[in-house]
Amino acid sequence: MTVWDVGGQTVLRPLWQHYMKETDGLIYVVDSSDEQRFEDARDELFKILGLAEGEPEFPILILANKKDLPHARSAEMIQDALTLSKLNGKQNWHVQSCCATSGEGLMEGLQMFAEKIRDFRRMNSNNE
């Protein structure tokens, strides 16, 4: 698996288009304790998905980080805030609550993501 950390800084966002070619999956990290930025996170996610060639069908893992903080929102609340139900039925997405400092939830999310990428690649190789 090749992984790029393309950052969330506004100045770097125009470069995201270069990383979306031939993408087999997307991991998107959201601060689950910062409700004020959910709308921005949603808008940026949909912009990223719009950069994919054609209609993106690859797996998406949303890591809802900072689940250890008192005001952290649940995975279900993050799912609703990002309006993931708007994604077409072909996209295989999952929201995983996690805590980067302790590692809680990360392995579960990454294992599931790796399996979904494997299935995605297998499906695409059968269609060629």
MOPAC internal coordinates of N, CA, C and O (Angstrom, degrees):
PM7 1SCF
backbone

  N    0.0000 0     0.00 0     0.00 0    0    0    0
  C    1.4464 1     0.00 0     0.00 0    1    0    0
  C    1.5250 1   107.36 1     0.00 0    2    1    0
  O    1.2310 1   120.82 1   -50.11 1    3    2    1
  N    1.3169 1   116.03 1   129.89 1    3    2    1
  C    1.4588 1   121.24 1   174.04 1    5    3    2
  C    1.5175 1   107.30 1   -99.77 1    6    5    3
  O    1.2310 1   120.38 1   -51.27 1    7    6    5
  N    1.3172 1   116.88 1   128.73 1    7    6    5
  C    1.4601 1   121.78 1  -175.73 1    9    7    6
  C    1.5204 1   108.89 1  -123.13 1   10    9    7
  O    1.2310 1   121.31 1   -44.78 1   11   10    9
  N    1.3283 1   115.10 1   135.22 1   11   10    9
  C    1.4556 1   121.80 1   176.09 1   13   11   10
  C    1.5175 1   108.60 1  -118.35 1   14   13   11
  O    1.2310 1   120.16 1   -48.76 1   15   14   13
  N    1.3113 1   117.30 1   131.24 1   15   14   13
  C    1.4609 1   121.58 1   170.50 1   17   15   14
  C    1.5150 1   105.68 1   -98.80 1   18   17   15
  O    1.2310 1   120.88 1   -79.63 1   19   18   17
  N    1.3246 1   115.93 1   100.37 1   19   18   17
  C    1.4589 1   119.18 1  -174.96 1   21   19   18
  C    1.5125 1   112.66 1   -95.30 1   22   21   19
  O    1.2310 1   120.23 1  -176.95 1   23   22   21
  N    1.3042 1   117.17 1     3.05 1   23   22   21
  C    1.4557 1   121.20 1   172.50 1   25   23   22
  C    1.5085 1   114.82 1    67.69 1   26   25   23
  O    1.2310 1   121.16 1   -15.43 1   27   26   25
  N    1.3013 1   115.38 1   164.57 1   27   26   25
  C    1.4470 1   121.01 1  -177.55 1   29   27   26
  C    1.5129 1   113.29 1  -111.38 1   30   29   27
  O    1.2310 1   120.44 1  -177.68 1   31   30   29
  N    1.3221 1   116.76 1     2.32 1   31   30   29
  C    1.4559 1   119.05 1  -178.22 1   33   31   30
  C    1.5257 1   110.10 1   -63.82 1   34   33   31
  O    1.2310 1   120.79 1   -42.45 1   35   34   33
  N    1.2968 1   116.09 1   137.55 1   35   34   33
  C    1.4608 1   122.06 1  -176.68 1   37   35   34
  C    1.5234 1   111.80 1   -54.33 1   38   37   35
  O    1.2310 1   120.11 1   140.50 1   39   38   37
  N    1.3067 1   117.40 1   -39.50 1   39   38   37
  C    1.4605 1   121.26 1  -177.25 1   41   39   38
  C    1.5384 1   111.46 1   -65.63 1   42   41   39
  O    1.2310 1   119.58 1   154.43 1   43   42   41
  N    1.3445 1   118.41 1   -25.57 1   43   42   41
  C    1.4673 1   121.76 1  -179.16 1   45   43   42
  C    1.5242 1   113.19 1   -88.06 1   46   45   43
  O    1.2310 1   119.67 1   163.01 1   47   46   45
  N    1.3066 1   118.23 1   -16.99 1   47   46   45
  C    1.4679 1   121.52 1  -173.43 1   49   47   46
  C    1.5270 1   114.30 1   -58.05 1   50   49   47
  O    1.2310 1   118.53 1   143.40 1   51   50   49
  N    1.3374 1   120.40 1   -36.60 1   51   50   49
  C    1.4732 1   118.49 1   177.31 1   53   51   50
  C    1.5335 1   113.00 1   -62.28 1   54   53   51
  O    1.2310 1   119.84 1   159.06 1   55   54   53
  N    1.3140 1   117.91 1   -20.94 1   55   54   53
  C    1.4672 1   121.26 1  -179.81 1   57   55   54
  C    1.5204 1   112.89 1   -79.90 1   58   57   55
  O    1.2310 1   119.77 1   165.73 1   59   58   57
  N    1.3247 1   118.04 1   -14.27 1   59   58   57
  C    1.4628 1   121.57 1  -176.37 1   61   59   58
  C    1.5251 1   112.19 1   -57.01 1   62   61   59
  O    1.2310 1   120.35 1   147.84 1   63   62   61
  N    1.3229 1   116.93 1   -32.16 1   63   62   61
  C    1.4599 1   119.56 1  -177.47 1   65   63   62
  C    1.5284 1   112.09 1   -57.99 1   66   65   63
  O    1.2310 1   120.01 1   149.43 1   67   66   65
  N    1.3154 1   117.58 1   -30.57 1   67   66   65
  C    1.4613 1   121.30 1  -178.35 1   69   67   66
  C    1.5254 1   112.69 1   -72.27 1   70   69   67
  O    1.2310 1   120.44 1   161.29 1   71   70   69
  N    1.3124 1   116.77 1   -18.71 1   71   70   69
  C    1.4540 1   120.84 1  -178.30 1   73   71   70
  C    1.5250 1   112.39 1   -95.71 1   74   73   71
  O    1.2310 1   119.89 1   173.20 1   75   74   73
  N    1.3189 1   117.81 1    -6.80 1   75   74   73
  C    1.4598 1   121.00 1  -173.86 1   77   75   74
  C    1.5238 1   113.57 1   -92.09 1   78   77   75
  O    1.2310 1   119.60 1   175.30 1   79   78   77
  N    1.3057 1   118.37 1    -4.70 1   79   78   77
  C    1.4571 1   120.93 1   178.74 1   81   79   78
  C    1.5273 1   109.07 1   -74.49 1   82   81   79
  O    1.2310 1   121.06 1   -46.25 1   83   82   81
  N    1.3239 1   115.57 1   133.75 1   83   82   81
  C    1.4652 1   122.57 1   177.74 1   85   83   82
  C    1.5327 1   111.94 1    55.60 1   86   85   83
  O    1.2310 1   120.51 1  -138.37 1   87   86   85
  N    1.3054 1   116.62 1    41.63 1   87   86   85
  C    1.4590 1   122.31 1  -179.05 1   89   87   86
  C    1.5172 1   110.20 1   -83.50 1   90   89   87
  O    1.2310 1   120.79 1   -45.76 1   91   90   89
  N    1.3319 1   116.09 1   134.24 1   91   90   89
  C    1.4672 1   121.51 1   177.11 1   93   91   90
  C    1.5187 1   111.93 1  -102.46 1   94   93   91
  O    1.2310 1   119.97 1   171.62 1   95   94   93
  N    1.3210 1   117.66 1    -8.38 1   95   94   93
  C    1.4555 1   120.34 1  -179.65 1   97   95   94
  C    1.5150 1   110.40 1  -177.47 1   98   97   95
  O    1.2310 1   121.58 1   -18.44 1   99   98   97
  N    1.3250 1   114.58 1   161.56 1   99   98   97
  C    1.4586 1   120.65 1  -179.34 1  101   99   98
  C    1.5180 1   109.29 1  -136.08 1  102  101   99
  O    1.2310 1   120.78 1   -50.74 1  103  102  101
  N    1.3154 1   116.12 1   129.26 1  103  102  101
  C    1.4651 1   121.83 1   171.25 1  105  103  102
  C    1.5250 1   105.98 1  -108.83 1  106  105  103
  O    1.2310 1   121.14 1   -55.03 1  107  106  105
  N    1.3155 1   115.43 1   124.97 1  107  106  105
  C    1.4603 1   121.90 1  -176.59 1  109  107  106
  C    1.5210 1   107.06 1  -123.83 1  110  109  107
  O    1.2310 1   120.26 1   -55.96 1  111  110  109
  N    1.3211 1   117.12 1   124.04 1  111  110  109
  C    1.4657 1   121.93 1  -175.84 1  113  111  110
  C    1.5247 1   109.56 1  -102.35 1  114  113  111
  O    1.2310 1   121.50 1   -49.11 1  115  114  113
  N    1.3247 1   114.73 1   130.89 1  115  114  113
  C    1.4614 1   122.09 1  -179.89 1  117  115  114
  C    1.5267 1   108.21 1  -124.52 1  118  117  115
  O    1.2310 1   120.40 1   -39.70 1  119  118  117
  N    1.3052 1   116.84 1   140.30 1  119  118  117
  C    1.4661 1   122.01 1   174.14 1  121  119  118
  C    1.5205 1   107.19 1   -80.54 1  122  121  119
  O    1.2310 1   120.33 1   -74.94 1  123  122  121
  N    1.3190 1   116.98 1   105.06 1  123  122  121
  C    1.4668 1   120.74 1  -174.59 1  125  123  122
  C    1.5199 1   113.29 1   -72.12 1  126  125  123
  O    1.2310 1   120.21 1   174.17 1  127  126  125
  N    1.3295 1   117.21 1    -5.83 1  127  126  125
  C    1.4633 1   119.93 1   179.61 1  129  127  126
  C    1.5325 1   112.40 1  -101.78 1  130  129  127
  O    1.2310 1   120.33 1   177.76 1  131  130  129
  N    1.3279 1   116.98 1    -2.24 1  131  130  129
  C    1.4614 1   120.91 1  -175.84 1  133  131  130
  C    1.5297 1   110.34 1  -112.12 1  134  133  131
  O    1.2310 1   120.85 1  -103.55 1  135  134  133
  N    1.3168 1   115.98 1    76.45 1  135  134  133
  C    1.4639 1   122.36 1  -175.82 1  137  135  134
  C    1.5274 1   112.31 1   -60.36 1  138  137  135
  O    1.2310 1   120.24 1   152.11 1  139  138  137
  N    1.3196 1   117.14 1   -27.89 1  139  138  137
  C    1.4639 1   120.93 1  -179.02 1  141  139  138
  C    1.5285 1   112.13 1   -65.86 1  142  141  139
  O    1.2310 1   120.14 1   159.22 1  143  142  141
  N    1.3291 1   117.34 1   -20.78 1  143  142  141
  C    1.4668 1   120.27 1  -177.68 1  145  143  142
  C    1.5280 1   112.80 1  -102.77 1  146  145  143
  O    1.2310 1   119.58 1  -177.25 1  147  146  145
  N    1.3273 1   118.41 1     2.75 1  147  146  145
  C    1.4653 1   120.53 1  -179.24 1  149  147  146
  C    1.5244 1   112.07 1   -60.01 1  150  149  147
  O    1.2310 1   120.54 1   138.02 1  151  150  149
  N    1.3303 1   116.57 1   -41.98 1  151  150  149
  C    1.4657 1   119.60 1  -178.88 1  153  151  150
  C    1.5219 1   110.42 1   -63.12 1  154  153  151
  O    1.2310 1   120.40 1   136.24 1  155  154  153
  N    1.3225 1   116.84 1   -43.76 1  155  154  153
  C    1.4637 1   121.45 1   177.80 1  157  155  154
  C    1.5262 1   110.18 1   -63.17 1  158  157  155
  O    1.2310 1   120.57 1   137.55 1  159  158  157
  N    1.3241 1   116.51 1   -42.45 1  159  158  157
  C    1.4699 1   120.82 1   178.98 1  161  159  158
  C    1.5282 1   110.55 1   -61.58 1  162  161  159
  O    1.2310 1   120.61 1   138.69 1  163  162  161
  N    1.3207 1   116.43 1   -41.31 1  163  162  161
  C    1.4636 1   120.95 1   178.41 1  165  163  162
  C    1.5189 1   110.79 1   -63.39 1  166  165  163
  O    1.2310 1   120.64 1   131.97 1  167  166  165
  N    1.3275 1   116.39 1   -48.03 1  167  166  165
  C    1.4593 1   120.60 1  -178.47 1  169  167  166
  C    1.5255 1   111.15 1   -60.54 1  170  169  167
  O    1.2310 1   120.49 1   137.05 1  171  170  169
  N    1.3087 1   116.66 1   -42.95 1  171  170  169
  C    1.4702 1   120.49 1  -179.40 1  173  171  170
  C    1.5314 1   111.31 1   -68.19 1  174  173  171
  O    1.2310 1   120.07 1   141.92 1  175  174  173
  N    1.3157 1   117.47 1   -38.08 1  175  174  173
  C    1.4641 1   120.23 1   177.65 1  177  175  174
  C    1.5250 1   110.21 1   -60.40 1  178  177  175
  O    1.2310 1   120.32 1   133.51 1  179  178  177
  N    1.3221 1   116.98 1   -46.49 1  179  178  177
  C    1.4579 1   119.64 1  -179.18 1  181  179  178
  C    1.5252 1   111.69 1   -68.36 1  182  181  179
  O    1.2310 1   119.96 1   150.28 1  183  182  181
  N    1.3345 1   117.69 1   -29.72 1  183  182  181
  C    1.4706 1   120.34 1   173.91 1  185  183  182
  C    1.5208 1   109.77 1   -65.30 1  186  185  183
  O    1.2310 1   120.72 1   135.03 1  187  186  185
  N    1.3247 1   116.24 1   -44.97 1  187  186  185
  C    1.4673 1   120.72 1   179.57 1  189  187  186
  C    1.5244 1   109.96 1   -59.55 1  190  189  187
  O    1.2310 1   120.55 1   133.25 1  191  190  189
  N    1.3123 1   116.56 1   -46.75 1  191  190  189
  C    1.4531 1   120.06 1  -179.18 1  193  191  190
  C    1.5183 1   111.64 1   -63.66 1  194  193  191
  O    1.2310 1   120.36 1   150.44 1  195  194  193
  N    1.3181 1   116.91 1   -29.56 1  195  194  193
  C    1.4567 1   121.19 1   175.96 1  197  195  194
  C    1.5155 1   113.20 1   -70.45 1  198  197  195
  O    1.2310 1   119.97 1   162.24 1  199  198  197
  N    1.3324 1   117.66 1   -17.76 1  199  198  197
  C    1.4624 1   121.95 1   179.42 1  201  199  198
  C    1.5192 1   112.65 1   -82.46 1  202  201  199
  O    1.2310 1   120.48 1   163.02 1  203  202  201
  N    1.3189 1   116.69 1   -16.98 1  203  202  201
  C    1.4598 1   120.24 1  -178.97 1  205  203  202
  C    1.5183 1   109.47 1   -66.38 1  206  205  203
  O    1.2310 1   120.70 1   -33.79 1  207  206  205
  N    1.3296 1   116.26 1   146.21 1  207  206  205
  C    1.4609 1   120.61 1   178.87 1  209  207  206
  C    1.5195 1   108.80 1   -66.70 1  210  209  207
  O    1.2310 1   120.28 1   -53.19 1  211  210  209
  N    1.3045 1   117.07 1   126.81 1  211  210  209
  C    1.4540 1   120.77 1  -178.75 1  213  211  210
  C    1.5151 1   110.01 1    68.08 1  214  213  211
  O    1.2310 1   121.08 1    22.17 1  215  214  213
  N    1.3223 1   115.55 1  -157.83 1  215  214  213
  C    1.4570 1   120.74 1   178.84 1  217  215  214
  C    1.5253 1   108.23 1   -88.59 1  218  217  215
  O    1.2310 1   119.47 1   -64.36 1  219  218  217
  N    1.3389 1   118.61 1   115.64 1  219  218  217
  C    1.4705 1   119.87 1  -175.47 1  221  219  218
  C    1.5300 1   111.93 1   -64.17 1  222  221  219
  O    1.2310 1   121.57 1   -46.55 1  223  222  221
  N    1.3177 1   114.60 1   133.45 1  223  222  221
  C    1.4584 1   121.02 1   178.81 1  225  223  222
  C    1.5230 1   111.59 1  -122.62 1  226  225  223
  O    1.2310 1   120.11 1  -179.74 1  227  226  225
  N    1.3184 1   117.39 1     0.26 1  227  226  225
  C    1.4571 1   121.86 1  -174.55 1  229  227  226
  C    1.5342 1   111.19 1   -72.13 1  230  229  227
  O    1.2310 1   120.56 1   -19.74 1  231  230  229
  N    1.3333 1   116.54 1   160.26 1  231  230  229
  C    1.4640 1   120.76 1   177.73 1  233  231  230
  C    1.5260 1   111.78 1   -67.26 1  234  233  231
  O    1.2310 1   121.54 1   -33.27 1  235  234  233
  N    1.3246 1   114.65 1   146.73 1  235  234  233
  C    1.4609 1   121.61 1   178.17 1  237  235  234
  C    1.5233 1   108.05 1  -127.90 1  238  237  235
  O    1.2310 1   121.08 1   -52.49 1  239  238  237
  N    1.3214 1   115.53 1   127.51 1  239  238  237
  C    1.4614 1   121.68 1   174.35 1  241  239  238
  C    1.5172 1   107.45 1  -111.40 1  242  241  239
  O    1.2310 1   120.98 1   -59.68 1  243  242  241
  N    1.3172 1   115.74 1   120.32 1  243  242  241
  C    1.4569 1   121.22 1   174.38 1  245  243  242
  C    1.5270 1   106.37 1   -98.97 1  246  245  243
  O    1.2310 1   120.42 1   -65.22 1  247  246  245
  N    1.3201 1   116.81 1   114.78 1  247  246  245
  C    1.4625 1   120.71 1   175.43 1  249  247  246
  C    1.5264 1   107.81 1   -91.84 1  250  249  247
  O    1.2310 1   121.14 1   -68.76 1  251  250  249
  N    1.3153 1   115.43 1   111.24 1  251  250  249
  C    1.4656 1   121.74 1   178.25 1  253  251  250
  C    1.5219 1   106.82 1   -88.96 1  254  253  251
  O    1.2310 1   121.13 1   -92.66 1  255  254  253
  N    1.3165 1   115.44 1    87.34 1  255  254  253
  C    1.4648 1   122.81 1  -173.07 1  257  255  254
  C    1.5359 1   111.79 1   -75.81 1  258  257  255
  O    1.2310 1   121.41 1   -15.10 1  259  258  257
  N    1.3072 1   114.92 1   164.90 1  259  258  257
  C    1.4710 1   124.99 1   176.21 1  261  259  258
  C    1.5297 1   112.42 1    69.34 1  262  261  259
  O    1.2310 1   121.02 1  -145.43 1  263  262  261
  N    1.3383 1   115.66 1    34.57 1  263  262  261
  C    1.4637 1   119.55 1   179.46 1  265  263  262
  C    1.5219 1   112.04 1   -64.11 1  266  265  263
  O    1.2310 1   120.27 1   165.86 1  267  266  265
  N    1.3309 1   117.09 1   -14.14 1  267  266  265
  C    1.4655 1   122.12 1  -178.93 1  269  267  266
  C    1.5335 1   112.76 1   -79.99 1  270  269  267
  O    1.2310 1   120.08 1   167.78 1  271  270  269
  N    1.3182 1   117.44 1   -12.22 1  271  270  269
  C    1.4597 1   120.10 1  -178.10 1  273  271  270
  C    1.5312 1   111.33 1   -81.88 1  274  273  271
  O    1.2310 1   120.61 1   -29.35 1  275  274  273
  N    1.3252 1   116.45 1   150.65 1  275  274  273
  C    1.4728 1   120.45 1  -173.33 1  277  275  274
  C    1.5285 1   115.25 1   -58.90 1  278  277  275
  O    1.2310 1   119.60 1   146.24 1  279  278  277
  N    1.3214 1   118.38 1   -33.76 1  279  278  277
  C    1.4632 1   120.18 1  -175.77 1  281  279  278
  C    1.5234 1   112.50 1  -101.44 1  282  281  279
  O    1.2310 1   120.37 1  -163.16 1  283  282  281
  N    1.3285 1   116.90 1    16.84 1  283  282  281
  C    1.4647 1   120.51 1  -179.48 1  285  283  282
  C    1.5257 1   110.07 1   -64.88 1  286  285  283
  O    1.2310 1   120.97 1   -40.95 1  287  286  285
  N    1.3134 1   115.75 1   139.05 1  287  286  285
  C    1.4567 1   122.21 1   178.10 1  289  287  286
  C    1.5247 1   109.53 1   -90.31 1  290  289  287
  O    1.2310 1   121.00 1   -26.98 1  291  290  289
  N    1.3039 1   115.69 1   153.02 1  291  290  289
  C    1.4656 1   121.14 1  -179.70 1  293  291  290
  C    1.5268 1   110.36 1   -72.17 1  294  293  291
  O    1.2310 1   120.96 1   -14.19 1  295  294  293
  N    1.3138 1   115.76 1   165.81 1  295  294  293
  C    1.4618 1   120.96 1   177.04 1  297  295  294
  C    1.5259 1   110.52 1   -58.34 1  298  297  295
  O    1.2310 1   120.36 1   141.20 1  299  298  297
  N    1.3142 1   116.92 1   -38.80 1  299  298  297
  C    1.4608 1   120.92 1   180.00 1  301  299  298
  C    1.5345 1   111.27 1   -65.19 1  302  301  299
  O    1.2310 1   120.49 1   140.38 1  303  302  301
  N    1.3143 1   116.66 1   -39.62 1  303  302  301
  C    1.4619 1   120.34 1   178.74 1  305  303  302
  C    1.5356 1   110.86 1   -67.70 1  306  305  303
  O    1.2310 1   120.64 1   142.40 1  307  306  305
  N    1.3228 1   116.39 1   -37.60 1  307  306  305
  C    1.4681 1   120.89 1   177.12 1  309  307  306
  C    1.5351 1   109.05 1   -64.79 1  310  309  307
  O    1.2310 1   120.73 1   136.26 1  311  310  309
  N    1.3179 1   116.21 1   -43.74 1  311  310  309
  C    1.4602 1   121.82 1   178.39 1  313  311  310
  C    1.5297 1   110.48 1   -55.89 1  314  313  311
  O    1.2310 1   120.49 1   134.12 1  315  314  313
  N    1.3160 1   116.67 1   -45.88 1  315  314  313
  C    1.4595 1   121.04 1   178.92 1  317  315  314
  C    1.5248 1   111.63 1   -68.20 1  318  317  315
  O    1.2310 1   120.20 1   137.04 1  319  318  317
  N    1.3270 1   117.23 1   -42.96 1  319  318  317
  C    1.4685 1   121.00 1  -178.42 1  321  319  318
  C    1.5290 1   111.66 1   -63.24 1  322  321  319
  O    1.2310 1   120.43 1   146.19 1  323  322  321
  N    1.3333 1   116.78 1   -33.81 1  323  322  321
  C    1.4652 1   120.92 1   179.70 1  325  323  322
  C    1.5249 1   111.81 1   -87.25 1  326  325  323
  O    1.2310 1   120.31 1   179.39 1  327  326  325
  N    1.3093 1   117.00 1    -0.61 1  327  326  325
  C    1.4742 1   124.11 1  -178.12 1  329  327  326
  C    1.5266 1   111.90 1    47.96 1  330  329  327
  O    1.2310 1   121.30 1  -130.44 1  331  330  329
  N    1.3277 1   115.11 1    49.56 1  331  330  329
  C    1.4599 1   120.02 1  -178.02 1  333  331  330
  C    1.5202 1   112.40 1   -66.38 1  334  333  331
  O    1.2310 1   120.33 1   161.51 1  335  334  333
  N    1.3167 1   116.98 1   -18.49 1  335  334  333
  C    1.4616 1   119.80 1   177.55 1  337  335  334
  C    1.5326 1   111.21 1   -64.96 1  338  337  335
  O    1.2310 1   119.97 1   163.11 1  339  338  337
  N    1.3313 1   117.66 1   -16.89 1  339  338  337
  C    1.4675 1   121.37 1   178.14 1  341  339  338
  C    1.5276 1   112.32 1   -75.24 1  342  341  339
  O    1.2310 1   120.59 1   162.70 1  343  342  341
  N    1.3272 1   116.48 1   -17.30 1  343  342  341
  C    1.4619 1   119.22 1   179.17 1  345  343  342
  C    1.5226 1   108.46 1   -70.17 1  346  345  343
  O    1.2310 1   120.98 1   -35.67 1  347  346  345
  N    1.3039 1   115.73 1   144.33 1  347  346  345
  C    1.4576 1   118.31 1  -177.22 1  349  347  346
  C    1.5250 1   111.50 1   -64.70 1  350  349  347
  O    1.2310 1   120.55 1   -13.98 1  351  350  349
  N    1.2949 1   116.56 1   166.02 1  351  350  349
  C    1.4641 1   122.25 1  -176.64 1  353  351  350
  C    1.5104 1   114.47 1   -66.02 1  354  353  351
  O    1.2310 1   120.10 1   161.36 1  355  354  353
  N    1.3343 1   117.41 1   -18.64 1  355  354  353
  C    1.4580 1   120.75 1  -178.71 1  357  355  354
  C    1.5249 1   111.74 1   -75.26 1  358  357  355
  O    1.2310 1   120.93 1   152.78 1  359  358  357
  N    1.3191 1   115.82 1   -27.22 1  359  358  357
  C    1.4588 1   118.40 1  -177.41 1  361  359  358
  C    1.5126 1   109.77 1   -77.80 1  362  361  359
  O    1.2310 1   121.81 1   -46.21 1  363  362  361
  N    1.2737 1   114.15 1   133.79 1  363  362  361
  C    1.4380 1   122.36 1  -176.69 1  365  363  362
  C    1.5271 1   107.48 1  -106.40 1  366  365  363
  O    1.2310 1   119.84 1   -81.21 1  367  366  365
  N    1.3323 1   117.92 1    98.79 1  367  366  365
  C    1.4470 1   120.66 1  -176.02 1  369  367  366
  C    1.5270 1   110.44 1  -117.40 1  370  369  367
  O    1.2310 1   121.95 1   -22.90 1  371  370  369
  N    1.3240 1   113.86 1   157.10 1  371  370  369
  C    1.4657 1   120.85 1   179.37 1  373  371  370
  C    1.5257 1   108.02 1  -149.55 1  374  373  371
  O    1.2310 1   120.65 1   -41.72 1  375  374  373
  N    1.3306 1   116.36 1   138.28 1  375  374  373
  C    1.4632 1   121.56 1   174.39 1  377  375  374
  C    1.5170 1   107.49 1  -105.09 1  378  377  375
  O    1.2310 1   120.57 1   -55.78 1  379  378  377
  N    1.3283 1   116.51 1   124.22 1  379  378  377
  C    1.4597 1   122.64 1  -179.12 1  381  379  378
  C    1.5285 1   109.03 1  -118.66 1  382  381  379
  O    1.2310 1   120.43 1   -63.99 1  383  382  381
  N    1.3249 1   116.79 1   116.01 1  383  382  381
  C    1.4629 1   120.09 1   172.83 1  385  383  382
  C    1.5145 1   108.30 1   -68.90 1  386  385  383
  O    1.2310 1   120.71 1   -40.29 1  387  386  385
  N    1.3277 1   116.24 1   139.71 1  387  386  385
  C    1.4541 1   119.55 1  -178.01 1  389  387  386
  C    1.5213 1   110.81 1  -155.14 1  390  389  387
  O    1.2310 1   121.93 1    -8.76 1  391  390  389
  N    1.3104 1   113.91 1   171.24 1  391  390  389
  C    1.4595 1   122.05 1   174.85 1  393  391  390
  C    1.5281 1   106.79 1  -136.70 1  394  393  391
  O    1.2310 1   120.46 1   -71.19 1  395  394  393
  N    1.3127 1   116.72 1   108.81 1  395  394  393
  C    1.4614 1   120.72 1  -176.16 1  397  395  394
  C    1.5264 1   112.57 1   -63.22 1  398  397  395
  O    1.2310 1   119.89 1   147.06 1  399  398  397
  N    1.3221 1   117.82 1   -32.94 1  399  398  397
  C    1.4650 1   119.31 1  -176.59 1  401  399  398
  C    1.5181 1   112.29 1   -72.00 1  402  401  399
  O    1.2310 1   119.77 1   147.10 1  403  402  401
  N    1.3296 1   118.04 1   -32.90 1  403  402  401
  C    1.4706 1   120.41 1   179.03 1  405  403  402
  C    1.5250 1   112.09 1  -100.60 1  406  405  403
  O    1.2310 1   120.38 1   162.53 1  407  406  405
  N    1.3298 1   116.88 1   -17.47 1  407  406  405
  C    1.4633 1   121.39 1  -177.53 1  409  407  406
  C    1.5264 1   113.50 1    86.11 1  410  409  407
  O    1.2310 1   120.09 1   176.02 1  411  410  409
  N    1.3204 1   117.42 1    -3.98 1  411  410  409
  C    1.4617 1   120.77 1  -177.90 1  413  411  410
  C    1.5271 1   110.74 1   -60.27 1  414  413  411
  O    1.2310 1   120.80 1   -52.35 1  415  414  413
  N    1.3148 1   116.08 1   127.65 1  415  414  413
  C    1.4585 1   122.45 1   177.63 1  417  415  414
  C    1.5194 1   114.61 1    87.27 1  418  417  415
  O    1.2310 1   119.47 1   161.79 1  419  418  417
  N    1.3265 1   118.62 1   -18.21 1  419  418  417
  C    1.4612 1   120.69 1  -176.09 1  421  419  418
  C    1.5258 1   112.81 1   -67.72 1  422  421  419
  O    1.2310 1   120.00 1   131.66 1  423  422  421
  N    1.3200 1   117.60 1   -48.34 1  423  422  421
  C    1.4654 1   120.48 1  -178.06 1  425  423  422
  C    1.5208 1   111.01 1   -62.00 1  426  425  423
  O    1.2310 1   120.32 1   138.31 1  427  426  425
  N    1.3225 1   117.00 1   -41.69 1  427  426  425
  C    1.4598 1   120.55 1   179.60 1  429  427  426
  C    1.5279 1   110.42 1   -60.67 1  430  429  427
  O    1.2310 1   120.71 1   133.39 1  431  430  429
  N    1.3190 1   116.26 1   -46.61 1  431  430  429
  C    1.4578 1   120.61 1   179.76 1  433  431  430
  C    1.5150 1   112.60 1   -64.76 1  434  433  431
  O    1.2310 1   120.41 1   136.40 1  435  434  433
  N    1.3245 1   116.83 1   -43.60 1  435  434  433
  C    1.4646 1   120.45 1  -178.31 1  437  435  434
  C    1.5237 1   112.10 1   -69.82 1  438  437  435
  O    1.2310 1   119.92 1   143.64 1  439  438  437
  N    1.3316 1   117.75 1   -36.36 1  439  438  437
  C    1.4625 1   120.43 1   176.67 1  441  439  438
  C    1.5178 1   110.67 1   -63.26 1  442  441  439
  O    1.2310 1   120.53 1   133.05 1  443  442  441
  N    1.3190 1   116.60 1   -46.95 1  443  442  441
  C    1.4522 1   121.31 1   179.42 1  445  443  442
  C    1.5287 1   109.88 1   -61.74 1  446  445  443
  O    1.2310 1   120.53 1   138.35 1  447  446  445
  N    1.3240 1   116.58 1   -41.65 1  447  446  445
  C    1.4631 1   122.04 1  -179.91 1  449  447  446
  C    1.5315 1   111.01 1   -63.40 1  450  449  447
  O    1.2310 1   120.28 1   135.37 1  451  450  449
  N    1.3134 1   117.08 1   -44.63 1  451  450  449
  C    1.4644 1   121.03 1   178.85 1  453  451  450
  C    1.5290 1   110.89 1   -60.85 1  454  453  451
  O    1.2310 1   119.95 1   139.50 1  455  454  453
  N    1.3186 1   117.70 1   -40.50 1  455  454  453
  C    1.4697 1   121.25 1   177.70 1  457  455  454
  C    1.5258 1   110.82 1   -64.12 1  458  457  455
  O    1.2310 1   120.56 1   138.08 1  459  458  457
  N    1.3282 1   116.53 1   -41.92 1  459  458  457
  C    1.4627 1   120.11 1  -179.40 1  461  459  458
  C    1.5308 1   111.38 1   -68.01 1  462  461  459
  O    1.2310 1   119.98 1   145.29 1  463  462  461
  N    1.3243 1   117.64 1   -34.71 1  463  462  461
  C    1.4665 1   120.80 1   175.69 1  465  463  462
  C    1.5247 1   109.50 1   -66.61 1  466  465  463
  O    1.2310 1   120.48 1   136.36 1  467  466  465
  N    1.3124 1   116.69 1   -43.64 1  467  466  465
  C    1.4744 1   120.38 1   178.07 1  469  467  466
  C    1.5327 1   109.73 1   -57.67 1  470  469  467
  O    1.2310 1   120.49 1   133.48 1  471  470  469
  N    1.3341 1   116.67 1   -46.52 1  471  470  469
  C    1.4670 1   120.82 1   179.56 1  473  471  470
  C    1.5328 1   110.94 1   -64.23 1  474  473  471
  O    1.2310 1   120.30 1   139.54 1  475  474  473
  N    1.3214 1   117.02 1   -40.46 1  475  474  473
  C    1.4601 1   122.24 1   178.99 1  477  475  474
  C    1.5270 1   110.44 1   -61.64 1  478  477  475
  O    1.2310 1   120.20 1   134.08 1  479  478  477
  N    1.3237 1   117.23 1   -45.92 1  479  478  477
  C    1.4637 1   121.31 1   179.38 1  481  479  478
  C    1.5220 1   110.86 1   -64.62 1  482  481  479
  O    1.2310 1   120.80 1   137.92 1  483  482  481
  N    1.3160 1   116.07 1   -42.08 1  483  482  481
  C    1.4590 1   120.64 1   179.49 1  485  483  482
  C    1.5328 1   110.16 1   -61.75 1  486  485  483
  O    1.2310 1   120.66 1   135.56 1  487  486  485
  N    1.3332 1   116.34 1   -44.44 1  487  486  485
  C    1.4592 1   120.81 1   179.86 1  489  487  486
  C    1.5265 1   110.89 1   -63.40 1  490  489  487
  O    1.2310 1   120.26 1   137.88 1  491  490  489
  N    1.3328 1   117.11 1   -42.12 1  491  490  489
  C    1.4671 1   120.30 1  -179.88 1  493  491  490
  C    1.5136 1   112.76 1   -70.20 1  494  493  491
  O    1.2310 1   119.96 1   146.26 1  495  494  493
  N    1.3196 1   117.68 1   -33.74 1  495  494  493
  C    1.4681 1   119.06 1   177.98 1  497  495  494
  C    1.5282 1   110.88 1   -70.99 1  498  497  495
  O    1.2310 1   120.14 1   151.24 1  499  498  497
  N    1.3308 1   117.34 1   -28.76 1  499  498  497
  C    1.4706 1   120.63 1   176.65 1  501  499  498
  C    1.5135 1   111.75 1   -73.91 1  502  501  499
  O    1.2310 1   120.22 1   154.64 1  503  502  501
  N    1.3291 1   117.18 1   -25.36 1  503  502  501
  C    1.4582 1   121.47 1  -178.63 1  505  503  502
  C    1.5225 1   112.73 1   -84.12 1  506  505  503
  O    1.2310 1   119.83 1   170.83 1  507  506  505
  N    1.3277 1   117.93 1    -9.17 1  507  506  505
  C    1.4728 1   120.80 1  -177.02 1  509  507  506
  C    1.5010 1   110.82 1   -86.17 1  510  509  507
  O    1.2310 1   120.10 1   180.00 1  511  510  509

